Amino acid sequence: MPKFILHIQDGVEAEVEIDVANAHTAVNDGYNALAIFVARKFPPAESITISVSDASRGLIAVLGFTFSVQYAPGFLS
């Protein structure tokens, strides 16, 4: 099976190699990893990105999630 690389950034960087059938499956695994990173801790990191690359590090996709809260004026007073 072809190898793909998930490069994960959420304040800390990590890389994971995965063996999947094709680039579409690699991107799907990236979406699943993103959902896991967002759900494992609340509130999640302010910004999380997962870059999906092929074995030669050719970029396929960048998946991202940004968490923010905007309070109404006067709410925190």
N, C-alpha and C positions, 0 to 999 in steps of 0.2 A: 504494500500500500504506500502511496505517496506520503511524504512527511510535510507538515505545515508547522508554523511557529505562531504561537499566541504571545504577544508582548503586552504585558499588563502593567498599567501605571495608575496608581491610586495614592500618590504620595511616596510610595515605594515601588520599585520596578522589579519585575520578574518575567522570566520567559519559560514557556512550556512548549515542548515539542509534542505534536499529536500525529498519529497515523490514521488517516481517514481516506475514503475513496476518492474525493475530489474537492475542489475549492468551495463549492456550495456547502458541502458538509462541514468544512473547516469554518466557514463564516457562521453557520448554524451553531457549531460548538462555541464559537466566540460569543454569540448572543446568549447562550446558556450560561457561560462563564460570567458574563456581565450581570445577568440576573442574580446569580449566586453571590457575587461580590456586593451588589446593592442590597440584597436581602439579609446578609449575614450579620449586619450591625446597623442599628438605627440610632442616630441618623447616619446615613452612609457618608463616605468621603465626599467632599464638595465636588470633585470631578474625577471620574474614572474613565480611562480609555483602554481599549484592547485593539491592538493592531494585528491583523491577520496577514501573514506572509507565507510564500511558498518556501521550499527548502533552500533556494538560492537567495532568499530574503527579498524577493520581489513583492512589493506591497499589493495585497488583494483588496483589503478594506480596513477602515478604521471605524470602530464602534465606540460610542461614547454615551456617558450619562452625566448630567449635571444636576446637583441637588441644591435648591435654594428655597428660602421662605421669605415672603414679603408681607410684613404686618401692616395693617391699616394705620394711617396716621392717628396718634393718640392712644392706640391700643395698649402699649407698654407703659403709659404714664400712670 
